[in-house]
Every structure is written in structure tokens, then in C-alpha cells.
Amino acid sequence: MAMLGLVEVFVAFLLFHVFLSTCFFFLHQKSQGHPILKNWPFLGMLPGMLPQIARIYDWTVEVLEATNLTFCFKGPWLSGMDMLFTADPRNINYILSSNFGNYPKGPEFKKIFDALGDGILSVDLELWEDLRKSNHAIFHNQDFLKLSVSSNTSKLKDVLVPFLNNAAKENIIIDLQDVFQRFMFDTSSILMTGYDPKSLSIEMPELEFGEAAELGEEAIYYRHFKPVIFWRLQNWFGIGLERKMRTAVATINRMFAKIISSKRREEMSRGNKKPSMDALTYYMNADTTKYKLLKPNNDKFIRDVIFSLLLAGRDTTSSALTWFFWLLSKHPQVMAKIRHEINTKFDPADLEKLVYLHAALSEAMRLFPPLPFNHKSPAKPDVLPSGHKVEADSKIVICIYALGRMRSVWGEDASDFKPERWISDNGVLRQEPSYKFMVFNAGPRFCLGKHLALLQMKIVALEIIQNYDFKVIEGHKIEPVPSIVLRMEHGLKVTVSKKI
């Protein structure tokens, strides 16, 4: 049996290299400049997809505009790579809301996103319900909210401001994306684990977690375009991006093992003192009579739960802030309007009065959503409102990036950065359906951290816009990195000056 298994692996490995060689040939063929892909024998549409992978977000905009918002991608024979791409609000509402029960994350998602384990981002059914309810409880806990405010305030005043002041004084180039990622990692880590990694400072220490997370996200992105057997073989042999994926997961596991072990020792010595209200402490003391599927004594389970929360807190908000400030640099008239609003309406106790700032943030996230796509899988065969038939366990990719740019959804000016579209004639914020503006997801999986994320973005944006001018370095290339999180490939390099 062992010999047979080795033979199967060897044959699969040979097929893998034949597959790569064939795809390499097609990859170097001249593009026909048409978004619709040809369905080749055996290889399906993958050869035409490969040249597009580096610009997959913009390609999905083109192909979905050309196919009435829904497109069936055919992968190589027997590869399990067939996917249905959609940006049709009717389909999105149906999948995420009205027929939610038939569209879990599914087994394919669990395979591709295996690094998330049993965190809320990847589980379904009863475990998801327990995690959802427990997350709701902690996100509305007053002590948790106080910790969020205090950690953000202290990091802003004691770390971010001195960092920007130093950059302005020394006239040095900084990567604003890196700054936001570090700020969000520190504040999210305090909130989720009670531990302050102090990654944002003038010295800018090496950030092991950030590099590991980004490598993992990139590897997961490319898994969508490989047959499962191929990327699993790469992982098993430790080659390519999968080698980096293994290293990244090992790094993350080591970090969480230290944090969890330290927290357990802290809990043992706490006695009758009131526990801190970070998420890690909460889940270590979870009420298993109320949430029966939670495992407070299982370090692997705790790691999965907290890792998902920390990842979501760090990556999504830092991505949104990065693209927001880049857009402001391209649209000085929007910056001027925000500053005018701050000067005339700013009330530290009521950020909701800053309607135009909120509108500009929403508009930035419409064009550059932190999570550019969502992955679903029907439990049973179904027919979508668009008329497309989907089989059980098939892959459906909801293209959030493309959705925000569909002219049939947002109008002929869909590609324009126009905060005014979010403000009604009487000057209040216009609310769009979540299946049209999907940045915070929709339906029962709607993001519980929406309010905290928006609050944090406004606080950071206010501090920078009120007190600093910044300028993107001339000639700096702006393009998204192929990943499951919409980051800038080369960061956002800027110079900063104190506002007079």
C-alpha cells in the first residue's frame, strides 16, 4: 500500500509538471484583448486566465460587464476548478440572505482556507452559530468597547502622532500602508489578545506576523487557480508559494502558542480579580453551557478563533485606510471638502456629524473593498435569480471588487471617486443595500465589527487630515497585489509635513 501511494504521488507530480508546462506555453501566447476566455480541450479556460491573474480584479470587471454580471469559468478536466463568478445583486441577495441556508462556506473553502481552522471566517452550521452569538456578546460588552477606545486613543496619541511628527521633521519617505498595518496590528492585538506587540514605532522593528500573514494570503489566493491535488502536492513537497505558506503558518502558530500559554498562566494566577475583557480572555472563559460547541480548554481551537478575529481587524481596516488616502491624494477637492467639514462641524463626541468624511470612506471602500471577493458553495443544486444552474458543492465567487464598479449597478460614473453619491439631497447619508455595497458582507454573516472599524478609520483619518499634509512620491507605482486582501503591491510611499 505504501509503494502504491508513492507511485500515485509520483504520477500526480509528473502530471503537475506537464500541466505547468502546457500552461506556460499558453501564458506566453499573445492576448487577444477580449475578456471572454476560450474553452480549450482538457485545459478548459485556465490558459486564458493565467495571463490575467496578476490583474484579476480588473479582468473580472471587464468580463462581468460583458456577460451581464455572471460568468461561468470552466477549469481543466477533473480538476474541480469550475467556478461561477457573479456581481449580480440579485444573486448576491439570494445567496447571502434569502436562501442563506443553502449556501455555506462549503468543503472547498475549508480546503483552500485551511490555515483559518475553526475560526468564524471559515466554519458553518452550529459552530458558526455559537461563534456568531459569542462574538456578538463580546462586541457589545461595555468593557470590551472601553478597551477598544482606550487602545486606539493611546496608540494614536502616544505612537502614531510621534511617528508622523518624526517623519515630517526628518523629511523621510514612509510607507503609509505599512504604518496602517502596524497601527492596526497593535490595536487589534491588544483588543483580541491583551498583548501589545509594539510593532509601530520610529524604529519600525521587523514584523514577523505581518510578513507571514501576507505570504499566507497570497498563497491562498493562488490556490483558487490550481487543482487541489497540485497545490497540496506543492505543500507536501515544500515548493513554490506552498513552501512559504507552510512557513507562514508555522510562524503564526508559534506566536499564538506563546500568547495563549502566557494568558493561561495569567488566568491561573488571577484569583478572584476581574478578568480583562480582551477576546482571548473571553473565549478562555467561555460559557459552554450557553455555547456548547466552544472549546475553551483547547489551545488549537482558541488559536483558530482569535487568529481569524485578529486577521480581520488588522487587514481590512488598514487596507481601507491605505486606498482612502491614496484616493485623497488623487482628488484634492475631496480632501478640501473633508477639511471644511471638520472645521465647521467637528465634535469629538459625535463623529456621526461628519457626513462627507463617512461618504468618502464608503466611496473608497466601494472602489477598493478590503476583501475583493467572497467564496460560497451550494449544499444542494439550485438555480440563481440570473437563471444560472449551480450544482451541489460547486464554487461560486462573489466579485465584490467588480460589484463596486458595475455601471449597471452604480451608473455610468461607477469608476469615478465621487463621495457625493452617498449623500442625499437633504444632506444625510444615503443607505445602500448590503447586497449592493458588500464591504461589510450581507445577510446573517454581516460584519459584527462594522461600527468599530468605521470608528477607528474616522479617528485615524481625522488625526492625519487635521494635522498633516502628505504627498505620494512621484512615479510611485500603485497596483494591487494578487491576494485575498486588497493590498498595494509596492506600498504607499509618501512624504509627510505638518499642516500649518
Phi, psi and omega in degrees: 000319180297318179296319179298318179298319179295322177298316179299318179296318181296316179297315180298322180294320177297316178299323180300316181288327173297316179300313181296320180297317179296315180295325179298322178298311181293328181298331183262009173281155180290134178288142180276355177075015179246135186290337183279132187268146175281140179266098183279151172301139178069310186271352179060220182264001186300319179303322178285335179285323187306316178294344183265350189300322181292339179234037189299327182296312180290328177296320179296327175299312182296314185288324180285328172296324184277349184236026177059042170079358179217134186221133178264116177265129178257120179272180177302152180305138174061015183269344184070025184256005177299135181219148173250117178266133179216145171226026181275116181304330178295314178296318182297315179296321180294314184289315188270343185232287191292332176236039184307320185299335181268000185231070174285180174299319174089165184294326180294321178299316181300323179293310185292319182258040185298335180296338180281343179058231182258033175284165186296337182287343188235351185264165180231180170056223190296322179295318177300319180297318178296316180292322179297312181295318181290323175297319179299319180297314183286325181290346177249007178283130185297322178293323177295316179295322177296320178297321178298312181296314183294319181292320178293317182296314182292319179293326179292307185284323187267343185234303185295313181299310177301324179296313181292322177299318179294319179298320179292316181296316183274354180054050181254155177277131177238157175263104184297328177296315178297320179298313180295321179297318180292317178301314182290327177294316180296310183292321179292322180294319178299316184289323185269330184237345186081002184251132178258108181285345178053048182279336177265116177199170179300328181284340181047069181296161177300140185243093185296318182296316182299315179296318180296316180298317182292321176296318178296318180295323178292317179297318179297321177303310184289339176300333180295340186246019176231144170301143184306317183298328183287312181288333176290325175294318176302319180294317182295318180276347180070052180232158176065207179298332181293331174296317177295326179297315179300317179296318180297314180297320178297320178297313180296319180297319178296317181299313182289327178299319179294315183295315182293318179299316179296319180293322179294321177295320179298319180293323181293327183266001184289326182068229182267005179294148178295130181291154173292161184249047167276162186295325180298313178299317180301312183285334175289339179246025185299143179279100183283352172281333179268320179241090192292335184266359176283149184233079185296338181264000182260110184298324180295317179296315179299318178302314182298315183295312185286324178300315180299317180293319181293318180297315180297318181293319183286310194280318187290314183290320179294323177297313181300316180295321181298309181292326179299311182289329175295316178297322177298323179293333180272343184228076183299336179292328176290317177302318181297320179292321178296315180296322177297318179296318179298317183291334184255336187234359188293127175225111182307335182272353183213082180290346181294343178289342181276074185294317183291324176299314178300317180297319180294321176295317179298318181294321177297318180286334174296315182281326183228072180295134181305321175252105190284346176208162178233150188239123179229164182210119182291137177287328179231155176304148186205168173236123182283160178305333178286352181096356181281132176274138177232137180271161177301138178066011175285166184261128174240126179250114175274116188270090185292321177300313181292321180306318182290351183241008180284122180294328179289344179261316189249357181100172184296338179265026185301329182275356182272146174274104189220085181304334183299337181295343182265002184242128181284172182298333180266013171086011177255162181295136176271128180268125177257147178301144182296335178281354173259319177246094195261017185302324180254028180066186183209162178072203183300338178266017178306140188296121178287339182267013183304310183298315180297319181296313179296319178299315181294318178298318181294319181298314180293314181300317180301312182301315183287314184294322180292324194244350185223151165251146178222154182222127178289137182300133182299132179084358180294127185278126179248116176204147181284144175279138176296106184198170177279351174242136186279086177254163175274131183304317186249017182073187178236093185276122183221162166250150184238142174223149178289133180288132182278000000 
